[in-house]
Amino acid sequence: MSTVLLVIGISIVAFGLFALAMSITLIVKGKNIESEIGDNPNMKNLGITCARHQLEEEERVLRGESGCDVTPCHPQGCGTCSSTPK
């Protein structure tokens, strides 16, 4: 068996095992892994928010404005935070 076929075979097996592991995680938990900072409840409990929200809060404090009207990392994700003050 040539080296190229061996490497391709190992790559296919590794990818298959990864896909199987992710599928099992999805089946057991019933949902995808919460990897985004704004959606992860453990990070929310620690008071960690997305970088964009933290920067906007720091800018508001420096300008002397009141806090953001969106909770740390809006339920639809950090992409919904506006870049203009509210």
N, C-alpha and C positions, 0 to 999 in steps of 0.2 A: 504494500500500500504506500502510495507516495505521501510525502510530507504535507503537500497542499491539501490532499483529501482528508488527511488526519486532522489538520487544523480546522478545516471547514466542518468536519463531523463533530469535533469537540465544541465548536462555536454554536452549531445548531442544537446540540444537547444542552449546553449551558443556557441558551436563550429559552429553550423549552422548559427547563427547570425553573427559570425565573418567571415565565408566564404562568406556570402551574402554581408557584408559590403565591403570586399576586391573586390568582383566581381563588385559591383556598382562603386567603385573607378576606377577599370580598365575600365569599360564601359564608364564612364563619362570623365575621363582624356584621355583615349585611349592608356595608357601606364602604366607600373608598377610604383610604388612609387620609387623615386630615393633616396634610403637610403644610398648608398655608398658615402663616402666623395668625392672621385675623380670624381663621376658622377653628383653630385648635383650642379646645376648652382648657387644657392644662396650661397653655401659655397665657390665656386670659386670666386664670386663677393667680398666676405669678405676676400679673400686671404688665406683661410684655405685649406691645402693640406693634403694628407694622411701622416701618421706618417713615413712610410718607406721613402717616398720622402724627408721629412724634415730631417730625420737622414742622408740620403745620401748627401744632400746639406750641412749640417753642417760638415760632414766628409771631403767633398771636400774643404770647406773653411779652415778647420784646416790644410789640406795638401797643401794648396795654389794652388789648381787646379781651372780651369775655371768651369763654371756652367754646369749643366746637359743638354744634347741635347734633352731630352724629356720634353715636357711641363708638368707643375704640374699635376700629375696623367694622364698618357697616356690615350688616348681615349679607349683602350681596358681594362682599369682598372689598379689598382695598382699592380696586379700580374705580369704585363709585365715589371715592373722596374727591371733592373738587379742589382745584389748585387756587381758587380765589376765596378770600375770607367771606364768611356768611354773616 
